[in-house]
């Protein structure tokens, strides 16, 4: 996986409502390398692209697809199915598919594999059991473990104290990518990952200075950002030959 990948967080979410077809179309238009999008499942078993577990104070898991879009329509947007996202993006852009919950891994994989080449997507999740299941059943598929300062203090301590190899043995899983919240970088995780040759995605990076810095750090293989337009602009500037 190459460095300097620009990953549009929930699509180009600075330009359109996140996790919508409009945001994904804009990310493609702006020249992002990947779209990152969230997956949840409805009461009637439809895989959808939606981040929050609730909509209008009602659980996504307790609503049908039609009910969800009735509510979303009242708020001025539409929730797409994962299949709609795949139809839009196939052969146009790579995907970082984030599984928000456990239990529908097989259904997601059957759908994604039906549309997308294996080199054109990565599965991300905070849920180690989900990633472990995917790696066991689809060993050739790239997986990325999401880590945040708030949710993964214990895992971050393991990484800092024992390094990646012991960390992998303790969680009984070997992710292909570490997807690190930018706030975790102060713990030296980039250095630890680089020492073991582990690719790193950093999320969610929207500050111009930080985007520019990370795009020029060869230990960072991709940045996940709401502002793929800014990231593309900064990357182009960094690649311009010096006048001196």
KEKE-3310 file (N, C-alpha, C; in steps of 0.2 Angstrom, whole numbers, plus 5000, padded with zeros to 4 digits):
npx = (5004:5003:5011:5005:4991:4975:4961:4944:4934:4920:4916:4917:4915:4915:4909:4897:4883:4888:4892:4883:4877:4880:4891:4900:4901:4906:4919:4925:4925:4934:4946:4950:4959:4954:4937:4931:4919:4904:4896:4881:4867:4850:4834:4827:4837:4845:4860:4867:4874:4879:4883:4880:4873:4860:4845:4836:4834:4831:4835:4845:4845:4833:4824:4816:4823:4815:4809:4820:4824:4813:4813:4826:4823:4815:4824:4832:4840:4846:4848:4860:4860:4873:4875:4872:4882:4893:4890:4891:4905:4913:4927:4931:4936:4945:4940:4938:4931:4921:4916:4904:4898:4897:4892:4887:4897:4899:4889:4892:4905:4902:4894:4903:4914:4907:4907:4919:4936:4949:4960:4956:4950:4949:4945:4940:4939:4934:4931:4938:4935:4927:4936:4945:4937:4935:4948:4951:4943:4944:4958:4966:4961:4963:4965:4961:4965:4956:4961:4959:4961:4952:4944:4953:4963:4970:4974:4983:4993:4998:5004:5014:5022:5025:5027:5023:5023:5021:5009:5001:5001:4994:4981:4978:4977:4982:4982:4982:4984:4987:4975:4976:4969:4973:4976:4983:4995:5005:5010:5020:5017:5018:5032:5034:5026:5032:5044:5041:5037:5024:5010:5001:4986:4980:4968:4955:4960:4960:4966:4975:4990:4993:4989:4997:5010:5008:5007:5019:5026:5034:5031:5018:5004:4992:4980:4965:4952:4941:4942:4946:4949:4957:4968:4972:4976:4987:4996:4999:5006:5017:5024:5029:5043:5057:5062:5075)
npy = (4994:5011:5026:5042:5042:5049:5049:5050:5055:5048:5051:5066:5075:5088:5095:5090:5081:5069:5052:5050:5048:5059:5065:5055:5055:5068:5066:5057:5066:5076:5069:5060:5046:5036:5031:5032:5024:5021:5006:5000:4989:4987:4984:4976:4969:4976:4982:4997:5014:5023:5032:5035:5026:5029:5038:5052:5050:5036:5019:5013:4999:4995:5000:4999:4999:5008:5015:5022:5030:5038:5046:5052:5059:5069:5076:5081:5073:5057:5041:5029:5013:5000:4993:5002:5011:5004:5001:5014:5017:5007:5003:5016:5022:5018:5009:5011:5002:5003:4993:4995:4987:4971:4955:4955:4952:4942:4944:4957:4955:4946:4955:4965:4959:4954:4965:4972:4973:4964:4971:4983:4988:4990:4983:4991:4992:4995:4984:4970:4956:4955:4959:4948:4938:4940:4940:4927:4920:4926:4927:4934:4947:4964:4971:4983:4989:5000:5013:5023:5037:5038:5026:5015:5013:5003:4994:5003:5005:4992:4992:5002:4997:4984:4983:4979:4965:4957:4963:4959:4945:4945:4949:4940:4942:4949:4963:4971:4984:4999:5010:5025:5036:5054:5060:5050:5049:5055:5046:5040:5030:5030:5028:5015:5007:5009:5003:4990:4989:4992:4997:5013:5022:5038:5046:5058:5070:5087:5099:5111:5113:5101:5091:5094:5091:5077:5071:5072:5063:5049:5038:5037:5031:5034:5047:5051:5061:5075:5084:5082:5089:5100:5092:5086:5097:5102:5091:5091:5103:5100:5091:5099:5104:5111:5129:5131)
npz = (5000:4995:5000:5006:5003:5001:5010:5010:5022:5027:5015:5005:5017:5021:5011:5008:5015:5027:5023:5012:4996:4988:4995:4992:4979:4977:4983:4974:4963:4968:4968:4978:4985:4992:4998:5014:5023:5034:5040:5045:5050:5047:5055:5046:5040:5030:5024:5027:5024:5037:5051:5065:5079:5081:5075:5075:5089:5089:5088:5075:5073:5076:5067:5051:5034:5026:5036:5042:5031:5029:5041:5039:5027:5032:5038:5028:5020:5012:5017:5010:5004:5007:4995:4985:4987:4983:4970:4964:4967:4962:4952:4952:4963:4978:4993:5010:5022:5035:5049:5060:5070:5077:5069:5056:5047:5038:5028:5024:5018:5007:4999:4997:4990:4979:4971:4971:4967:4976:4979:4980:4992:5010:5025:5040:5058:5075:5081:5086:5086:5074:5064:5066:5062:5049:5044:5046:5038:5025:5021:5012:5012:5016:5032:5044:5060:5070:5081:5096:5107:5117:5117:5117:5127:5134:5124:5117:5127:5128:5115:5116:5127:5124:5110:5093:5089:5101:5105:5095:5097:5109:5107:5098:5084:5068:5062:5046:5044:5055:5060:5066:5078:5077:5089:5096:5091:5099:5108:5102:5093:5079:5077:5083:5074:5062:5064:5064:5051:5048:5040:5042:5044:5048:5057:5062:5051:5049:5050:5042:5044:5050:5041:5030:5036:5039:5027:5022:5029:5029:5036:5037:5029:5024:5026:5034:5031:5032:5023:5008:4997:5001:5006:4994:4987:4995:4994:4981:4980:4989:4980:4970:4961:4969:4968:4970)
capx = (5000:5008:5010:5001:4984:4970:4955:4939:4931:4913:4915:4919:4910:4915:4906:4890:4881:4892:4889:4878:4879:4882:4897:4904:4902:4911:4926:4928:4927:4940:4952:4953:4961:4949:4932:4930:4912:4902:4891:4876:4862:4843:4830:4825:4843:4848:4866:4867:4880:4877:4888:4878:4869:4853:4843:4830:4833:4828:4840:4845:4844:4826:4820:4817:4826:4811:4808:4826:4824:4807:4816:4831:4820:4813:4830:4835:4845:4844:4853:4861:4862:4880:4876:4872:4889:4897:4888:4894:4912:4917:4932:4932:4939:4946:4936:4939:4924:4921:4911:4902:4895:4898:4887:4885:4903:4899:4885:4896:4910:4899:4892:4909:4918:4904:4907:4925:4942:4952:4965:4953:4946:4951:4940:4942:4934:4937:4929:4943:4932:4925:4942:4948:4933:4937:4955:4951:4939:4946:4965:4969:4958:4967:4961:4964:4962:4955:4963:4958:4964:4946:4941:4958:4969:4973:4978:4988:4998:5001:5008:5019:5026:5027:5028:5017:5023:5018:5003:4997:5000:4990:4975:4977:4975:4987:4979:4987:4985:4984:4972:4977:4967:4978:4978:4987:5002:5010:5012:5025:5015:5021:5039:5033:5023:5037:5050:5039:5035:5016:5006:4997:4982:4979:4961:4953:4965:4957:4970:4980:4997:4994:4988:5004:5015:5008:5007:5026:5029:5034:5028:5010:5002:4986:4976:4958:4951:4934:4944:4951:4951:4963:4974:4975:4980:4993:5000:5002:5011:5023:5027:5032:5050:5060:5065:5082)
capy = (5000:5016:5032:5048:5041:5053:5045:5055:5053:5048:5055:5073:5077:5095:5098:5087:5077:5063:5045:5050:5047:5066:5065:5050:5058:5074:5063:5055:5072:5079:5065:5056:5039:5031:5034:5029:5024:5017:5001:4997:4985:4989:4979:4971:4966:4980:4985:5004:5018:5027:5032:5035:5021:5032:5043:5055:5046:5029:5015:5011:4992:4994:5003:4996:5004:5013:5020:5026:5035:5043:5051:5055:5063:5075:5080:5084:5069:5051:5036:5024:5006:4998:4991:5008:5014:4999:5002:5021:5018:5002:5005:5023:5024:5012:5010:5009:5000:5003:4990:4998:4982:4964:4950:4955:4952:4938:4948:4963:4952:4943:4960:4969:4954:4954:4971:4976:4969:4963:4976:4990:4989:4988:4983:4994:4992:4995:4977:4964:4949:4956:4959:4942:4933:4942:4937:4919:4917:4929:4929:4939:4954:4969:4973:4989:4990:5007:5014:5030:5038:5037:5019:5009:5015:4997:4992:5008:5004:4986:4994:5006:4993:4977:4983:4976:4958:4955:4966:4955:4939:4946:4950:4934:4945:4953:4968:4973:4992:5002:5016:5028:5043:5058:5061:5044:5049:5058:5041:5036:5024:5030:5025:5008:5004:5010:4998:4983:4989:4991:5003:5017:5027:5043:5050:5062:5075:5092:5105:5112:5111:5094:5087:5095:5087:5070:5070:5072:5059:5042:5032:5038:5028:5037:5051:5051:5068:5078:5089:5079:5094:5103:5087:5085:5103:5102:5086:5094:5108:5097:5088:5104:5105:5117:5133:5132)
capz = (5000:4994:5005:5003:5001:5004:5012:5011:5028:5026:5009:5006:5021:5021:5005:5007:5021:5027:5022:5007:4989:4986:4998:4989:4972:4978:4985:4968:4959:4970:4967:4984:4983:4995:5002:5020:5025:5039:5039:5050:5048:5049:5057:5041:5037:5025:5025:5025:5025:5042:5056:5072:5080:5082:5071:5079:5095:5088:5086:5068:5073:5078:5062:5044:5030:5024:5041:5042:5026:5031:5046:5036:5022:5036:5040:5021:5016:5011:5019:5005:5005:5005:4988:4981:4987:4979:4963:4963:4967:4958:4947:4952:4969:4983:4999:5017:5024:5043:5052:5066:5074:5075:5068:5049:5044:5032:5024:5021:5014:5001:4995:4994:4986:4973:4967:4971:4967:4982:4980:4980:4998:5016:5031:5046:5063:5082:5084:5085:5084:5067:5060:5066:5058:5041:5042:5046:5032:5019:5023:5008:5012:5021:5038:5048:5067:5073:5088:5098:5114:5121:5117:5117:5131:5136:5118:5116:5132:5125:5109:5119:5131:5121:5103:5088:5089:5107:5105:5090:5100:5115:5104:5093:5078:5065:5057:5040:5045:5061:5059:5072:5079:5077:5096:5098:5089:5104:5111:5099:5089:5072:5077:5084:5068:5057:5066:5062:5044:5048:5037:5046:5042:5053:5057:5057:5051:5045:5051:5036:5046:5052:5035:5027:5040:5039:5020:5021:5034:5025:5040:5036:5022:5022:5030:5033:5032:5030:5018:5003:4993:5004:5006:4987:4985:4999:4991:4974:4982:4991:4975:4965:4962:4972:4963:4971)
cpx = (5004:5006:5006:4994:4980:4964:4950:4934:4923:4911:4918:4914:4910:4911:4898:4889:4885:4888:4883:4881:4882:4889:4902:4906:4907:4918:4929:4930:4933:4947:4955:4955:4957:4943:4931:4922:4910:4897:4888:4871:4855:4840:4828:4831:4846:4854:4866:4873:4877:4882:4885:4873:4861:4852:4836:4829:4830:4834:4839:4843:4837:4821:4822:4821:4822:4809:4814:4826:4818:4810:4821:4829:4818:4818:4834:4840:4842:4850:4854:4862:4870:4880:4875:4879:4893:4896:4891:4901:4916:4921:4933:4936:4940:4942:4939:4933:4924:4915:4910:4900:4897:4892:4885:4891:4902:4894:4888:4901:4907:4897:4898:4913:4914:4904:4914:4931:4946:4957:4962:4949:4950:4945:4943:4937:4938:4936:4934:4940:4929:4931:4945:4944:4935:4943:4955:4948:4941:4953:4968:4967:4962:4962:4964:4961:4962:4957:4962:4960:4958:4944:4947:4964:4973:4977:4984:4994:5002:5006:5014:5024:5029:5029:5022:5017:5020:5011:4998:4996:4994:4982:4973:4974:4981:4984:4985:4989:4983:4981:4971:4973:4973:4981:4983:4994:5007:5013:5018:5023:5017:5028:5038:5031:5028:5043:5048:5036:5027:5013:5002:4993:4981:4972:4960:4956:4962:4961:4975:4987:4998:4993:4995:5009:5014:5008:5015:5030:5029:5032:5021:5008:4996:4983:4969:4956:4944:4936:4949:4953:4957:4969:4977:4979:4987:4998:5003:5007:5018:5027:5030:5039:5052:5063:5072:5086)
cpy = (5006:5022:5037:5047:5046:5050:5050:5052:5053:5051:5062:5077:5085:5099:5095:5083:5071:5057:5046:5050:5054:5067:5061:5053:5064:5071:5061:5061:5075:5075:5062:5049:5034:5035:5029:5030:5019:5012:4999:4993:4987:4983:4974:4969:4970:4983:4992:5008:5023:5027:5031:5029:5023:5037:5046:5051:5039:5025:5012:5003:4990:4997:4999:5002:5010:5018:5025:5032:5040:5048:5055:5061:5070:5079:5082:5079:5062:5046:5030:5017:5005:4996:4997:5011:5010:5001:5009:5020:5013:5004:5012:5025:5018:5014:5007:5008:4999:4999:4992:4993:4976:4960:4950:4954:4948:4941:4953:4960:4950:4949:4964:4965:4954:4960:4974:4971:4969:4968:4983:4992:4987:4988:4986:4993:4993:4987:4972:4958:4950:4955:4952:4937:4934:4939:4930:4916:4920:4932:4934:4946:4958:4971:4979:4989:4998:5008:5021:5030:5037:5030:5014:5011:5009:4995:4997:5007:4998:4988:4997:5002:4987:4977:4979:4969:4955:4957:4961:4948:4939:4946:4945:4937:4949:4957:4970:4981:4994:5009:5020:5035:5048:5060:5056:5045:5052:5052:5037:5031:5024:5026:5017:5005:5004:5004:4991:4983:4989:4998:5007:5022:5032:5046:5054:5068:5081:5099:5105:5110:5104:5089:5088:5091:5080:5067:5069:5067:5052:5036:5032:5036:5031:5042:5051:5058:5070:5082:5086:5084:5098:5098:5086:5091:5104:5097:5088:5099:5105:5093:5092:5104:5112:5122:5134:5126)
cpz = (5000:5000:5002:5001:5005:5004:5014:5017:5028:5019:5010:5010:5023:5016:5005:5014:5021:5026:5017:5000:4986:4989:4994:4982:4972:4979:4978:4963:4961:4970:4973:4981:4986:4998:5008:5022:5030:5037:5045:5046:5051:5052:5052:5037:5031:5027:5023:5027:5030:5048:5063:5073:5081:5076:5074:5085:5095:5085:5079:5068:5074:5073:5055:5040:5027:5030:5042:5037:5026:5035:5043:5031:5026:5038:5034:5018:5016:5013:5013:5008:5004:4998:4984:4981:4983:4972:4960:4962:4964:4952:4946:4957:4974:4989:5005:5021:5032:5045:5059:5072:5072:5073:5060:5045:5037:5026:5020:5016:5007:4997:4992:4989:4979:4968:4966:4971:4974:4984:4981:4986:5004:5021:5037:5051:5070:5085:5082:5083:5076:5062:5060:5062:5051:5039:5042:5040:5025:5021:5019:5008:5018:5026:5041:5055:5069:5080:5090:5105:5119:5122:5118:5121:5132:5130:5116:5121:5130:5120:5112:5123:5128:5114:5099:5089:5095:5107:5100:5093:5105:5112:5099:5086:5075:5060:5052:5041:5052:5059:5065:5072:5080:5084:5099:5096:5094:5108:5108:5094:5082:5072:5078:5078:5063:5058:5064:5054:5043:5045:5042:5042:5048:5052:5063:5056:5046:5046:5045:5038:5047:5045:5031:5030:5039:5032:5018:5025:5031:5030:5040:5029:5020:5028:5029:5035:5029:5024:5012:4998:4995:5004:4999:4985:4989:4996:4985:4975:4984:4986:4970:4966:4965:4966:4964:4970)
residu = (UNK:UNK:UNK:UNK:UNK:UNK:UNK:UNK:UNK:UNK:UNK:UNK:UNK:UNK:UNK:UNK:UNK:UNK:UNK:UNK:UNK:UNK:UNK:UNK:UNK:UNK:UNK:UNK:UNK:UNK:UNK:UNK:UNK:UNK:UNK:UNK:UNK:UNK:UNK:UNK:UNK:UNK:UNK:UNK:UNK:UNK:UNK:UNK:UNK:UNK:UNK:UNK:UNK:UNK:UNK:UNK:UNK:UNK:UNK:UNK:UNK:UNK:UNK:UNK:UNK:UNK:UNK:UNK:UNK:UNK:UNK:UNK:UNK:UNK:UNK:UNK:UNK:UNK:UNK:UNK:UNK:UNK:UNK:UNK:UNK:UNK:UNK:UNK:UNK:UNK:UNK:UNK:UNK:UNK:UNK:UNK:UNK:UNK:UNK:UNK:UNK:UNK:UNK:UNK:UNK:UNK:UNK:UNK:UNK:UNK:UNK:UNK:UNK:UNK:UNK:UNK:UNK:UNK:UNK:UNK:UNK:UNK:UNK:UNK:UNK:UNK:UNK:UNK:UNK:UNK:UNK:UNK:UNK:UNK:UNK:UNK:UNK:UNK:UNK:UNK:UNK:UNK:UNK:UNK:UNK:UNK:UNK:UNK:UNK:UNK:UNK:UNK:UNK:UNK:UNK:UNK:UNK:UNK:UNK:UNK:UNK:UNK:UNK:UNK:UNK:UNK:UNK:UNK:UNK:UNK:UNK:UNK:UNK:UNK:UNK:UNK:UNK:UNK:UNK:UNK:UNK:UNK:UNK:UNK:UNK:UNK:UNK:UNK:UNK:UNK:UNK:UNK:UNK:UNK:UNK:UNK:UNK:UNK:UNK:UNK:UNK:UNK:UNK:UNK:UNK:UNK:UNK:UNK:UNK:UNK:UNK:UNK:UNK:UNK:UNK:UNK:UNK:UNK:UNK:UNK:UNK:UNK:UNK:UNK:UNK:UNK:UNK:UNK:UNK:UNK:UNK:UNK:UNK:UNK:UNK:UNK:UNK:UNK:UNK:UNK:UNK:UNK:UNK:UNK)
# end
